[in-house]
């Protein structure tokens, strides 16, 4: 069981920092401090601290947003260290370069550091064991370790980690040659069911989020930001706003300029005693904005221009054989376009950050996915050195990539510096929707050539979308290799002639990564087009998928027709493009869904490789009155070694809901440079009544290195849903969102 403290008590006990969680037994308060400098009797790494009272502090340098990384962290370390989880206290890391990359993004928390983290724990275990061996003058091999205790069976001696901590600290850490990781059969927790220790806090409302931070003398700020990207403020009449009870100050924000990166948008901040007064004050402002070059941005017109652009050749990015010649020689040519609009993050918790100046430095509390980026953003905005900024990470009420940007933290830092008071910047839902870092709008054209026997002999893929690089480099309009690794360059095909082209597209909004990023629209296009090829070939879609992928094999760069692949930052040796694994998840999921015995059931299939994982999805739909309802969904993921199966399954279930929402209701249109939606009254979300009756998740058992699980479940959902709709209604859905076709408008 977990004993609870009140939210106010938790914050007070922590000096308003984020708390330490004692797994299994208790919630305890830790004094405010920079966690990189936590010291105990034995500090074998910045992540592990062993005290003489036999308690262990583990530092989690990743952000918790419901994915369960904090619980996974504890059991991963405890397993390799042979530590008693009841003695472990988890401390949430502040932003600090000592921890390495802290960005909880890209499905990377485990996949990038799994072996390294286990080695830290194994080193600590070995050091404690050798300390005991030295004291007892026995061979280390004669000792055993279990539940934070080192024992020598022959002499019946034992000592706790705490009793050995001082001696271990005095000795040199064991060299890598003396440290070995456990074999799979000896693991107690990794790959097993791990409890989510933070769940009671989430369920009971006791978790501390960014909006819960309270400081003495704190003001709450809401900001009237430019309605159009790049618009500048011409005039302000704040006389009515100043009359609102509770309003204390009105501050003009610095105007933003390209590249926008993580800078504040600009505008006018209203600071008040409370959020409601600040919101009322903002509503009373009379603002005059200058025009912006993005003021004519219109989604309908832009869609037409992108459709025209993909009709022409783009920059060659993948080339194997001669696709153009093969298309000319084809007996049949199939060509289709697919469109996905800008997509929103809309996390449950809108962004919020609190900042205060302390002795010439800056202290920040924020729901950030990337405390190091938050640190640099805050430092720049407040005009202080990054080393003089401390960022405390609160729980995140969802994020999906939005909170890895530091703009809202920079706003709080600027206002704290300007006013000399603690300031919490609170975004509203309207702010969140209208000033998001939007996922890129995209248009894709797929062209395939079939010979007289129906075999696909040529595959050409043109993709147009404004790249994320436009946010960091003014005028950037061409997708990079890193953009195209997401479902274009790493698509396993057994087609003899393959060509992929990138088409330029200018950005008129801030573009940012969203859960699964460009895999969303590339997965939609690929998954939908393969289903359309199956129709053209008069073949079962499953058979078309397997035929196009070809035999099980690990594909070289020359096999793919590319010169290089950033591969999500991983080596191709450890994580090759594996056609066998992609085929494997398709075969597994269709077996689970009884695809071959589907009879009158309307099923849709899609699969995708992203973040080094392989996911296949089958969706079942049926007619319920005038609506098309999603009945069941089957998901199979091959993510290599899975540390926490429960959380992996939860991520797949969440991906289904997230992906369905994007497919049926996602997207925001722009008119005169502004989003046409402002809140949930005109931006529909998936409701519980429209969720699948059942979601089945299968995790492929594997000894391969871990890959991502937070994002890979999203891309196959929309195409599988569209393909199921075609199986039911005989109509193709090529533009997102398609909720109206399902009768959900």
C-alpha positions in Angstrom: 0.0 0.0 0.0 1.0 3.6 -0.4 0.4 6.2 2.3 -0.7 9.6 1.0 -0.1 13.2 1.9 -2.2 16.1 0.8 -1.2 18.0 -2.3 -0.6 21.1 -0.2 1.4 19.1 2.3 3.4 17.4 -0.4 4.4 20.7 -2.0 5.1 22.3 1.3 7.3 19.5 2.5 9.3 19.6 -0.7 9.9 23.3 -0.6 7.5 23.4 -3.6 9.7 21.1 -5.6 8.6 17.7 -6.9 8.5 14.9 -4.3 10.4 11.8 -3.7 8.3 8.6 -3.9 9.2 5.7 -1.8 8.0 2.7 -3.8 5.8 0.2 -2.1 5.3 1.9 1.3 5.3 5.6 1.7 5.4 9.1 0.2 8.1 11.1 1.8 9.2 14.6 1.4 12.7 15.5 0.3 14.3 18.9 0.8 14.6 21.1 -2.2 17.9 20.6 -3.9 19.6 20.0 -7.2 19.3 16.2 -7.5 22.5 16.0 -9.5 24.3 16.8 -6.3 22.5 14.4 -4.0 25.1 12.7 -1.8 24.9 9.6 0.4 27.5 7.4 1.9 28.0 5.7 -1.5 27.4 7.4 -4.8 28.3 5.0 -7.6 26.6 7.2 -10.2 24.5 10.3 -10.4 21.5 8.0 -10.5 22.2 5.8 -7.4 22.8 6.9 -3.8 23.2 4.4 -1.0 22.8 5.7 2.6 24.1 4.0 5.8 20.5 3.4 7.0 20.2 1.0 4.1 18.0 3.3 2.0 18.6 3.9 -1.6 17.8 7.0 -3.5 17.3 6.6 -7.3 17.1 9.7 -9.5 14.7 9.6 -12.4 15.9 12.0 -15.1 12.8 11.5 -17.3 9.4 13.1 -16.9 6.4 11.2 -15.7 3.3 11.9 -17.8 1.3 8.7 -17.1 3.5 6.3 -19.0 4.9 4.9 -15.8 8.6 5.6 -16.3 9.2 6.3 -12.6 8.0 2.8 -11.6 9.8 1.2 -14.5 13.0 3.0 -13.4 12.9 1.6 -9.9 12.4 -2.0 -10.8 14.9 -1.9 -13.6 17.6 -0.6 -11.2 16.4 -2.9 -8.4 16.6 -6.0 -10.6 20.2 -5.5 -11.7 21.3 -4.2 -8.3 19.5 -6.9 -6.3 18.0 -4.1 -4.2 15.0 -4.4 -1.9 12.4 -2.2 -3.6 10.8 -1.4 -0.2 14.0 0.6 0.7 14.1 2.6 -2.6 13.1 6.3 -2.7 12.7 7.8 -6.2 13.7 11.5 -6.6 12.6 13.4 -9.7 15.6 15.0 -11.3 15.9 18.7 -11.9 17.3 19.8 -15.2 21.0 19.0 -15.2 23.5 18.0 -17.9 25.0 15.5 -15.4 22.2 13.1 -16.4 22.8 13.2 -20.1 19.8 13.6 -22.4 16.7 14.3 -20.3 14.2 14.7 -23.1 11.2 12.4 -22.5 10.4 12.3 -26.2 11.0 10.0 -29.2 10.1 6.9 -27.2 13.6 6.9 -26.0 13.5 6.7 -22.2 14.4 3.0 -22.1 15.5 2.2 -25.6 18.5 4.6 -25.6 19.9 3.8 -22.2 18.6 0.4 -21.2 22.0 -1.4 -21.1 23.8 1.7 -19.7 21.3 2.0 -16.8 21.6 -1.7 -16.0 25.4 -1.4 -16.0 25.2 1.5 -13.5 23.2 -0.8 -11.2 25.4 -3.8 -11.8 28.5 -1.7 -11.0 26.9 -0.6 -7.7 26.1 -4.2 -6.8 29.6 -5.4 -7.6 31.2 -2.6 -5.6 29.1 -3.4 -2.5 29.8 -7.1 -3.0 33.6 -6.5 -3.2 33.4 -4.3 -0.1 32.0 -7.2 1.8 34.6 -9.6 0.3 37.4 -7.3 1.4 36.0 -7.0 4.9 35.5 -10.7 5.4 38.6 -11.7 3.4 36.7 -14.0 1.1 36.4 -14.3 -2.6 33.6 -12.2 -4.2 32.4 -15.3 -6.0 31.5 -16.9 -2.7 29.0 -14.2 -1.9 25.4 -13.8 -2.8 23.3 -10.6 -3.0 19.5 -10.4 -2.5 17.2 -7.7 -1.3 19.9 -5.1 -0.4 21.9 -7.8 1.6 25.2 -9.4 0.8 25.7 -12.8 2.4 28.4 -15.4 2.9 26.8 -18.8 3.4 29.9 -20.6 4.6 30.5 -18.3 7.6 26.8 -17.3 7.9 27.8 -13.6 7.7 25.7 -10.9 6.1 25.6 -7.2 5.8 23.2 -4.7 4.3 24.0 -2.3 1.5 23.9 0.5 4.1 26.5 -1.3 6.3 28.8 -1.7 3.3 28.2 1.8 1.9 31.1 3.6 3.5 33.6 0.9 2.6 32.3 0.7 -1.0 32.7 4.5 -1.3 36.4 4.3 -0.2 37.3 1.8 -2.9 37.6 2.4 -6.6 34.5 1.4 -8.6 35.0 -2.0 -10.3 36.2 -1.8 -13.9 33.8 -2.9 -16.7 35.6 -6.2 -17.0 34.4 -7.2 -13.6 30.8 -6.2 -14.2 28.4 -8.5 -16.0 24.7 -8.1 -16.5 22.3 -10.7 -15.4 21.0 -13.3 -17.7 17.3 -13.2 -18.6 16.5 -16.2 -16.5 17.9 -14.5 -13.4 15.8 -11.3 -13.7 13.1 -10.8 -11.1 11.3 -7.8 -12.4 12.4 -6.9 -16.0 9.8 -8.2 -18.4 7.4 -9.0 -15.6 4.3 -7.2 -14.3 5.5 -4.1 -12.5 3.1 -2.1 -10.4 2.5 1.6 -11.2 3.3 3.2 -7.9 2.2 6.7 -8.9 -1.3 5.5 -9.9 -3.0 6.2 -6.6 -1.8 9.8 -6.8 -3.3 10.2 -10.3 -6.5 8.5 -9.4 -7.2 10.4 -6.2 -6.1 13.9 -7.4 -3.2 14.1 -5.1 -0.5 14.3 -7.8 1.2 17.7 -8.0 1.0 19.3 -11.4 2.4 22.6 -12.7 -0.8 24.5 -11.9 -0.6 23.3 -8.3 2.6 25.3 -7.5 2.0 28.1 -5.0 4.7 30.6 -3.8 4.5 33.4 -1.4 3.7 36.7 -3.3 3.1 34.8 -6.5 1.1 36.4 -9.4 -0.7 34.4 -12.0 -0.3 35.5 -15.6 -2.3 34.8 -18.7 -1.1 36.3 -22.0 -2.9 37.8 -25.0 -0.7 36.4 -27.8 -0.7 37.4 -31.4 -3.6 35.8 -33.2 -1.4 35.1 -36.3 2.2 33.9 -36.2 4.5 36.8 -36.7 1.9 39.6 -36.0 3.3 42.4 -34.0 1.5 44.6 -31.4 0.7 48.1 -32.6 -1.4 49.5 -29.7 -2.7 48.6 -26.3 -5.6 50.0 -24.4 -5.4 48.4 -20.9 -7.5 50.9 -19.0 -10.5 48.5 -18.6 -8.2 45.6 -17.7 -6.6 47.6 -14.9 -10.0 48.1 -13.3 -10.6 44.3 -12.9 -10.4 43.4 -9.2 -7.2 41.4 -8.6 -5.3 42.6 -11.6 -1.9 43.8 -10.4 0.3 44.4 -13.5 0.1 44.5 -17.3 3.4 43.7 -19.1 4.1 43.8 -22.8 6.0 40.7 -23.9 9.0 40.9 -26.3 7.9 40.5 -29.9 8.8 37.2 -31.5 10.9 37.0 -34.6 12.0 34.2 -37.0 13.2 31.6 -36.3 10.5 31.2 -33.6 12.0 28.1 -32.0 11.0 28.1 -28.3 10.7 31.9 -27.9 7.6 33.4 -26.3 5.0 34.5 -29.0 4.9 38.1 -27.8 1.7 40.0 -26.9 0.5 41.3 -23.5 0.6 39.6 -20.1 -2.0 40.3 -17.5 -0.8 39.5 -14.0 -3.3 39.1 -11.1 -3.8 37.5 -7.7 -5.6 34.5 -9.3 -6.2 32.9 -12.6 -9.8 34.1 -13.0 -8.9 37.7 -12.5 -6.0 37.4 -15.0 -8.4 35.9 -17.6 -10.9 38.6 -17.0 -8.2 41.2 -17.3 -7.0 39.7 -20.6 -10.5 39.7 -22.0 -10.8 43.4 -21.2 -7.7 44.4 -23.2 -8.1 46.3 -26.5 -5.3 45.3 -28.8 -4.3 46.4 -32.3 -2.1 44.0 -34.3 -0.1 44.7 -37.4 -0.4 42.4 -40.3 1.7 39.3 -40.7 3.0 37.6 -43.8 1.2 34.5 -42.5 -2.2 36.3 -42.3 -3.4 35.0 -45.6 -2.8 31.3 -44.7 -5.8 29.3 -45.6 -6.1 25.5 -45.3 -8.3 24.9 -48.3 -6.0 26.9 -50.6 -2.9 25.4 -49.2 -4.3 21.9 -49.7 -4.8 22.7 -53.4 -1.3 24.0 -53.8 0.1 20.9 -52.1 -2.0 18.6 -54.3 -0.6 20.4 -57.4 3.0 20.2 -56.0 3.0 16.4 -55.6 2.0 16.0 -59.2 5.5 17.1 -60.2 8.8 15.5 -59.4 10.5 16.3 -56.1 14.0 15.8 -54.7 15.1 12.2 -55.0 15.7 10.7 -51.6 15.3 6.9 -52.3 16.1 5.2 -55.5 16.4 1.5 -56.4 16.2 0.3 -59.9 14.4 2.6 -62.4 10.9 3.4 -61.1 10.1 5.8 -63.9 10.9 3.4 -66.6 9.0 0.6 -64.8 5.9 2.8 -64.5 5.9 3.6 -68.2 6.2 -0.1 -69.0 3.5 -1.2 -66.5 0.3 -2.9 -67.7 -1.6 -1.1 -64.9 -0.8 2.0 -63.0 -2.5 2.9 -59.6 -2.1 6.4 -58.3 -3.6 7.9 -55.2 -3.3 11.0 -53.1 -3.7 11.2 -49.3 -4.1 14.3 -47.1 -3.6 14.9 -43.4 -4.2 18.4 -41.9 -2.4 20.0 -39.1 -2.8 18.0 -35.9 -3.0 19.2 -32.3 -1.6 17.9 -29.1 -4.4 18.9 -26.7 -3.0 17.2 -23.6 -5.3 17.0 -20.6 -3.2 19.6 -18.8 -2.5 22.8 -20.7 1.1 24.2 -20.3 2.0 26.0 -17.1 5.2 27.2 -15.5 6.2 29.1 -12.4 9.4 31.1 -12.1 11.1 33.3 -9.5 14.4 35.1 -9.3 16.6 34.0 -6.4 20.0 35.6 -5.7 20.5 36.6 -9.3 19.5 33.2 -10.5 16.2 31.7 -11.6 14.1 28.9 -10.1 11.4 27.2 -12.2 8.7 24.7 -11.8 7.2 23.3 -15.0 5.4 20.4 -16.6 8.2 20.0 -19.0 9.3 16.9 -21.0 12.7 18.4 -21.5 14.1 20.2 -18.4 17.4 21.0 -20.1 15.6 22.8 -23.0 13.5 24.5 -20.3 16.7 25.6 -18.6 18.2 27.2 -21.7 14.9 28.8 -22.7 14.4 30.3 -19.3 18.0 31.5 -19.1 17.7 33.3 -22.4 14.4 34.9 -21.5 15.6 36.1 -18.1 19.0 37.2 -19.2 20.9 34.9 -16.8 23.4 32.1 -17.3 22.0 28.5 -17.8 24.1 27.4 -14.8 22.1 29.8 -12.7 18.8 28.3 -13.5 17.2 25.4 -11.6 14.2 23.7 -13.3 12.0 21.4 -11.1 9.9 18.9 -13.0 6.3 18.4 -11.9 4.0 15.6 -13.0 2.7 16.1 -16.6 -1.0 15.7 -17.3 -0.3 14.3 -20.8 2.1 15.9 -23.2 2.5 14.1 -26.6 5.5 16.2 -27.5 4.0 19.6 -26.8 5.8 20.1 -23.4 9.2 19.3 -24.8 9.2 22.9 -26.1 10.3 25.6 -23.7 8.2 28.6 -24.8 5.8 28.6 -21.9 8.8 28.3 -19.5 10.5 31.2 -21.2 7.3 33.3 -20.7 7.3 32.7 -17.0 11.1 33.5 -16.7 10.7 36.8 -18.6 7.8 37.9 -16.4 9.6 36.9 -13.2 12.6 38.9 -14.3 10.5 41.9 -15.4 8.2 42.1 -12.3 10.7 40.9 -9.7 8.0 38.6 -8.3 7.2 34.9 -8.6 5.0 34.4 -11.6 3.0 31.4 -12.8 2.1 31.5 -16.5 -1.1 29.6 -17.0 -2.2 28.6 -20.5 -5.9 28.1 -21.1 -7.4 25.5 -23.4 -7.9 28.2 -26.0 -4.3 29.2 -25.7 -3.3 25.6 -26.1 -5.3 25.1 -29.3 -4.6 28.4 -31.0 -0.9 28.6 -30.2 0.3 25.0 -30.5 3.3 23.6 -32.2 1.2 21.9 -34.9 2.1 18.6 -36.5 2.8 19.3 -40.2 0.0 19.3 -42.8 0.9 16.8 -45.5 0.0 15.7 -49.0 1.3 12.4 -50.5 1.0 10.9 -53.9 1.7 7.2 -54.3 2.1 5.6 -57.8 2.5 1.9 -58.4 3.0 -0.1 -61.6 1.7 -3.6 -62.0 2.7 -6.1 -64.7 0.2 -8.3 -66.6 0.2 -10.8 -63.8 -0.6 -8.3 -61.2 2.8 -8.1 -59.6 3.9 -4.7 -58.4 7.0 -3.7 -60.3 7.3 -0.1 -59.4 6.6 2.1 -56.3 6.9 5.8 -56.3 6.2 7.9 -53.2 6.1 11.7 -53.2 5.6 13.5 -49.9 5.1 17.2 -49.2 4.9 18.8 -45.7 6.5 21.8 -44.0 9.3 20.4 -41.9 10.0 21.0 -38.2 13.2 22.6 -39.3 11.1 25.6 -40.3 10.6 26.3 -36.6 14.4 26.6 -36.0 15.5 27.9 -39.4 13.5 30.6 -41.2 12.5 29.6 -44.6 13.3 25.9 -44.3 10.8 24.1 -46.5 12.3 20.7 -47.5 12.0 17.5 -45.5 15.3 16.1 -44.2 16.5 12.5 -44.0 15.4 12.4 -40.4 12.0 13.4 -41.5 11.8 10.8 -44.2 13.2 8.0 -42.0 9.7 7.9 -40.6 7.9 5.5 -42.9 9.5 6.5 -46.3 13.2 5.5 -46.3 12.8 2.6 -43.8 9.8 1.0 -45.5 10.7 -2.7 -46.2 9.7 -3.4 -49.8 10.4 -6.3 -52.1 9.6 -4.2 -55.2 12.4 -4.1 -57.8 11.9 -0.4 -58.6 11.4 2.0 -55.7 11.6 5.8 -55.7 10.8 8.3 -53.0 10.8 12.1 -53.5 10.6 15.0 -51.1 8.5 18.0 -52.2 9.0 21.4 -50.7 6.3 23.1 -48.6 6.5 26.4 -46.7 5.4 26.7 -43.0 2.9 29.3 -41.9 2.5 28.1 -38.3 4.9 26.7 -35.7 5.6 23.1 -36.6 6.5 20.7 -33.8 6.7 17.0 -33.1 3.5 15.2 -32.0 3.3 11.7 -30.8 4.7 9.6 -33.7 5.4 12.8 -35.7 5.6 12.2 -39.5 4.9 8.5 -39.1 1.3 9.5 -38.6 0.7 10.7 -42.2 3.3 8.4 -43.8 1.8 5.4 -42.0 -1.7 6.5 -43.2 -0.6 6.9 -46.8 1.4 3.6 -47.0 -1.2 1.6 -45.1 -4.1 2.9 -47.2 -2.3 2.6 -50.5 -1.3 -1.0 -50.0 -5.0 -1.8 -49.3 -5.9 -0.1 -52.5 -3.3 -2.1 -54.4 -4.9 -5.2 -53.0 -8.2 -4.1 -54.5 -6.5 -3.4 -57.8 -4.8 -6.9 -57.7 -8.1 -8.5 -56.5 -6.1 -10.0 -53.7 -6.6 -10.3 -49.9 -5.0 -7.2 -48.3 -3.0 -9.4 -45.9 -1.5 -11.3 -48.8 -0.6 -8.0 -50.6 1.2 -6.8 -47.5 3.2 -9.9 -47.2 4.0 -10.0 -50.9 5.2 -6.4 -51.0 7.4 -6.9 -47.9 8.9 -10.0 -49.3 11.0 -12.7 -47.6 12.3 -12.2 -44.0 15.6 -10.4 -44.2 17.5 -7.5 -42.7 17.8 -4.9 -45.4 21.0 -3.1 -46.2 21.1 0.5 -47.4 21.5 -0.7 -50.9 18.5 -2.9 -50.5 16.5 0.1 -49.5 18.0 2.3 -52.2 19.3 5.0 -49.8 22.7 6.3 -48.8 22.1 6.6 -45.1 19.6 6.3 -42.3 19.7 8.1 -39.0 17.5 5.3 -37.6 16.2 7.2 -34.6 19.7 7.6 -33.3 20.4 3.9 -33.2 22.9 1.8 -35.1 21.7 -0.3 -38.0 23.7 -3.2 -36.6 21.5 -3.3 -33.4 18.3 -2.1 -35.1 18.3 -3.0 -38.8 15.3 -2.5 -41.0 13.9 -6.0 -40.6 11.4 -7.2 -43.1 11.0 -10.4 -41.1 9.8 -8.6 -38.0 7.4 -6.5 -40.0 5.9 -9.6 -41.6 5.9 -11.3 -38.2 3.6 -8.7 -36.5 1.3 -8.9 -39.5 1.0 -12.6 -39.4 0.6 -12.5 -35.6 -2.1 -9.9 -35.5 -4.1 -11.4 -38.3 -4.0 -14.7 -36.5 -5.2 -13.1 -33.3 -8.0 -11.4 -35.1 -8.9 -14.6 -37.0 -8.5 -12.7 -40.3 -8.9 -15.8 -42.5 -12.2 -16.6 -40.8 -13.6 -13.1 -40.8 -16.7 -14.0 -42.8 -19.0 -11.0 -42.9 -16.9 -9.0 -40.4 -15.4 -5.8 -41.9 -11.8 -5.8 -40.9 -9.0 -3.4 -41.9 -5.2 -4.1 -41.6 -2.2 -1.8 -41.4 1.4 -2.1 -40.2 4.3 0.3 -39.6 7.9 0.5 -38.4 8.6 3.5 -36.2 11.0 4.3 -33.3 12.6 0.9 -34.1 9.5 -1.1 -33.2 7.1 -3.0 -35.5 3.4 -2.7 -35.0 0.5 -4.2 -36.9 -3.2 -3.4 -36.2 -6.5 -4.9 -37.2 -9.7 -2.9 -36.8 -13.2 -4.3 -36.9 -16.1 -2.0 -37.7 -19.9 -2.5 -38.0 -23.0 -0.6 -38.8 -25.0 0.6 -35.8 -28.0 2.5 -37.1 -26.7 5.4 -39.2 -23.2 5.2 -37.6 -20.2 3.1 -38.3 -18.9 1.8 -34.9 -15.5 0.5 -34.1 -16.1 -2.9 -32.5 -12.7 -4.4 -31.7 -9.1 -3.7 -32.3 -6.1 -6.0 -32.3 -2.6 -4.8 -31.9 0.7 -6.7 -32.1 4.0 -5.0 -31.3 7.5 -6.3 -31.6 9.5 -3.9 -29.5 12.4 -6.1 -28.6 13.0 -6.5 -24.9 10.0 -5.1 -23.0 10.9 -4.0 -19.5 7.4 -3.2 -18.2 4.7 -5.3 -20.1 1.8 -3.6 -18.3 2.9 -0.2 -19.4 3.7 -1.4 -22.9 0.1 -2.8 -23.2 -1.3 0.5 -21.8 0.7 2.4 -24.4 -0.8 0.3 -27.2 -4.3 0.8 -25.8 -3.7 4.5 -25.5 -2.3 4.6 -29.0 -5.5 3.1 -30.4 -7.6 5.8 -28.7 -5.1 8.6 -29.7 -4.9 7.3 -33.3 -8.7 7.0 -33.6 -9.1 10.5 -32.4 -6.7 11.8 -35.0 -8.4 9.8 -37.7 -12.0 10.6 -36.9 -11.8 14.1 -35.4 -8.2 15.3 -35.5 -6.9 18.3 -37.4 -7.4 22.0 -37.3 -8.1 24.2 -40.3 -6.8 27.7 -40.7 -8.4 30.8 -42.2 -6.7 34.2 -42.3 -3.7 32.7 -40.6 -5.7 31.6 -37.5 -7.0 28.2 -36.3 -10.8 28.0 -36.9 -11.2 26.0 -33.6 -10.8 27.5 -30.2 -12.0 25.0 -27.6 -13.8 21.6 -27.4 -17.1 23.0 -28.5 -15.7 23.3 -32.0 -12.8 20.8 -31.8 -14.4 17.4 -31.3 -12.6 14.6 -29.4 -13.3 10.9 -29.3 -16.0 10.1 -26.7 -16.0 7.0 -24.6 -19.1 5.7 -26.4 -17.2 5.6 -29.6 -14.2 3.8 -28.2 -13.7 0.1 -29.2 -15.6 -2.5 -27.2 -12.4 -4.3 -26.8 -8.7 -3.8 -27.5 -6.5 -6.8 -27.7 -2.7 -6.3 -27.3 0.0 -8.9 -28.0 3.6 -8.3 -27.1 6.1 -10.3 -29.1 8.5 -12.0 -26.8 12.0 -11.1 -27.8 15.6 -10.8 -26.6 16.5 -8.1 -29.0 17.5 -4.6 -27.7 14.5 -2.5 -26.6 12.8 -0.2 -29.0 10.2 2.5 -28.5 6.7 1.8 -27.2 5.1 5.2 -26.5 4.6 6.3 -30.1 4.8 3.2 -32.5 1.2 2.2 -31.8 -0.3 5.3 -33.4 0.6 5.2 -37.1 -1.3 2.0 -38.1 -4.5 3.0 -36.5 -5.9 5.5 -39.1 -5.1 3.4 -42.1 -6.5 0.2 -40.5 -9.6 2.2 -39.6 -10.0 3.6 -43.2 -9.4 0.1 -44.7 -12.1 -1.4 -42.4 -14.5 1.3 -43.5 -13.8 0.3 -47.1 -14.4 -3.3 -46.3 -17.8 -2.4 -44.8 -19.0 0.4 -47.1 -17.0 0.0 -50.3 -15.8 3.7 -50.1 -12.2 4.9 -49.7 -11.3 7.5 -47.2 -8.1 9.4 -48.2 -8.4 12.6 -46.3 -8.2 13.0 -42.5 -10.3 13.5 -40.5 -13.1 11.2 -41.6 -15.5 11.2 -38.6 -18.4 12.4 -40.8 -18.1 9.3 -42.9 -18.6 7.3 -39.7 -21.6 9.4 -38.8 -19.8 11.1 -35.9 -19.9 14.7 -37.0 
